[in-house]
């Protein structure tokens, strides 16, 4: 068994008490996706079985509001995929959603995220996320990850 100690660029150990990783979450498609960006390069993360995240259809009601229990469960699943892939905690996210993108929808999403211990840094319209991440099928997830990297709180704060 080989053990590694992760250190900051100045040589000090990585603080376990600082914020965890910031990820991008895409809820615009039929299946949720999660991605991470480092140095402006984003990569889609997949579950151990290679499958994308949970279905997004059961996450919203007829008015477009996010339902607390299924949305929280989906965010927990996506956070778990990211934490297993990154081998570190995830505490923040930028989330890309399909319209409508109004205060009530964002508040319902924030409520579900709080129950899953994920702090939402920003909610992006799917088109805005796609513009950041390119026109690939997973572009909204990649764009959300790039925005998450830019908005993430610095380590040690």
C-alpha positions as CSV (number, residue, x, y, z in Angstrom):
1,X,0.0,0.0,0.0
2,X,1.3,3.4,-0.9
3,X,0.2,6.5,1.0
4,X,0.3,10.0,-0.4
5,X,0.2,13.3,1.6
6,X,-1.5,16.0,-0.3
7,X,0.1,19.4,0.2
8,X,-0.6,23.0,-0.8
9,X,1.8,24.6,-3.3
10,X,3.6,26.2,-0.3
11,X,4.3,22.8,1.1
12,X,1.8,22.9,3.9
13,X,-0.7,20.0,4.3
14,X,-4.1,20.4,2.8
15,X,-6.5,21.6,5.5
16,X,-9.3,19.1,6.3
17,X,-11.3,22.0,7.7
18,X,-11.4,24.2,4.6
19,X,-14.0,24.0,1.9
20,X,-14.2,20.8,-0.2
21,X,-14.2,20.6,-4.0
22,X,-16.7,22.7,-6.1
23,X,-18.4,20.7,-8.8
24,X,-20.7,21.4,-11.8
25,X,-24.1,19.7,-11.8
26,X,-26.3,19.5,-14.9
27,X,-30.0,19.1,-14.3
28,X,-31.0,20.2,-17.8
29,X,-31.2,16.8,-19.5
30,X,-33.1,13.5,-18.8
31,X,-30.2,12.3,-16.7
32,X,-28.2,14.4,-14.2
33,X,-24.5,14.8,-14.8
34,X,-21.6,15.9,-12.6
35,X,-18.3,17.4,-13.7
36,X,-15.1,18.9,-12.2
37,X,-12.8,21.6,-13.6
38,X,-9.1,22.2,-12.9
39,X,-7.3,25.0,-14.6
40,X,-10.3,25.7,-16.8
41,X,-10.3,22.1,-18.2
42,X,-13.5,20.3,-17.2
43,X,-14.1,16.6,-17.1
44,X,-17.3,14.6,-16.8
45,X,-17.4,12.3,-13.8
46,X,-19.3,9.0,-13.9
47,X,-20.4,6.5,-11.3
48,X,-18.3,3.4,-10.8
49,X,-20.6,1.4,-13.1
50,X,-20.1,4.0,-15.9
51,X,-23.6,5.3,-15.7
52,X,-24.5,9.0,-15.5
53,X,-26.5,10.4,-12.6
54,X,-30.1,10.0,-11.6
55,X,-33.1,10.8,-13.8
56,X,-34.2,14.4,-13.6
57,X,-37.9,14.0,-14.5
58,X,-39.0,13.3,-10.9
59,X,-37.2,16.3,-9.5
60,X,-39.7,19.0,-10.4
61,X,-43.4,19.5,-10.0
62,X,-45.9,20.8,-12.6
63,X,-44.9,24.4,-11.8
64,X,-41.2,23.7,-12.4
65,X,-40.3,23.9,-8.7
66,X,-37.8,21.4,-7.3
67,X,-39.2,18.8,-5.0
68,X,-37.1,18.7,-1.8
69,X,-36.8,14.9,-1.2
70,X,-36.1,13.6,-4.7
71,X,-33.8,16.6,-5.6
72,X,-31.9,16.2,-2.3
73,X,-31.5,12.5,-3.0
74,X,-30.2,13.2,-6.6
75,X,-27.8,15.9,-5.4
76,X,-26.5,13.4,-2.7
77,X,-26.0,10.8,-5.4
78,X,-24.1,13.2,-7.6
79,X,-22.0,14.5,-4.7
80,X,-21.2,10.8,-4.0
81,X,-20.1,10.2,-7.5
82,X,-17.8,13.2,-7.4
83,X,-16.4,12.4,-3.9
84,X,-15.5,8.8,-5.0
85,X,-13.9,10.0,-8.2
86,X,-12.0,12.8,-6.5
87,X,-11.2,11.1,-3.2
88,X,-12.1,14.3,-1.4
89,X,-15.2,16.0,0.1
90,X,-17.5,18.1,-2.1
91,X,-19.1,21.1,-0.5
92,X,-20.0,23.5,-3.3
93,X,-21.7,23.4,-6.7
94,X,-22.8,25.4,-9.6
95,X,-26.0,23.9,-11.0
96,X,-27.3,24.2,-14.6
97,X,-31.1,23.9,-14.9
98,X,-33.7,24.2,-17.6
99,X,-36.2,27.1,-17.6
100,X,-37.9,28.5,-15.7
101,X,-35.0,30.2,-13.9
102,X,-36.9,32.4,-11.4
103,X,-36.6,33.2,-7.7
104,X,-39.1,30.5,-6.6
105,X,-37.3,27.8,-8.7
106,X,-33.9,28.8,-7.4
107,X,-35.2,28.9,-3.8
108,X,-36.7,25.4,-4.1
109,X,-33.3,24.1,-5.5
110,X,-31.4,25.8,-2.7
111,X,-33.6,24.2,-0.1
112,X,-33.0,20.7,-1.6
113,X,-29.3,21.4,-1.8
114,X,-29.1,22.5,1.8
115,X,-30.6,19.1,2.8
116,X,-27.8,17.4,0.9
117,X,-25.0,19.6,2.4
118,X,-24.1,21.2,-0.9
119,X,-23.8,24.9,-1.0
120,X,-25.0,26.3,-4.3
121,X,-22.6,29.0,-5.6
122,X,-24.7,29.9,-8.6
123,X,-27.6,28.6,-10.7
124,X,-27.1,28.8,-14.5
125,X,-29.6,28.7,-17.3
126,X,-28.8,25.6,-19.4
127,X,-27.9,27.8,-22.4
128,X,-25.5,29.8,-20.4
129,X,-23.8,26.7,-19.0
130,X,-23.6,25.2,-22.6
131,X,-21.9,28.4,-23.8
132,X,-19.2,28.0,-21.1
133,X,-18.8,24.2,-21.7
134,X,-19.1,23.9,-25.5
135,X,-21.7,22.2,-27.5
136,X,-20.9,18.6,-26.5
137,X,-23.7,16.5,-25.2
138,X,-22.3,17.1,-21.7
139,X,-21.5,20.8,-22.3
140,X,-23.9,22.1,-19.6
141,X,-22.2,19.9,-17.0
142,X,-18.7,21.0,-18.2
143,X,-19.8,24.7,-18.2
144,X,-21.2,24.4,-14.7
145,X,-17.9,22.9,-13.6
146,X,-15.9,25.7,-15.1
147,X,-18.1,28.3,-13.4
148,X,-17.8,26.3,-10.1
149,X,-14.0,26.4,-10.3
150,X,-14.1,30.2,-10.8
151,X,-16.5,30.8,-7.9
152,X,-15.2,28.2,-5.4
153,X,-14.0,29.5,-2.1
154,X,-10.2,29.4,-1.7
155,X,-8.8,26.4,0.3
156,X,-8.2,27.2,3.9
157,X,-11.1,29.7,4.2
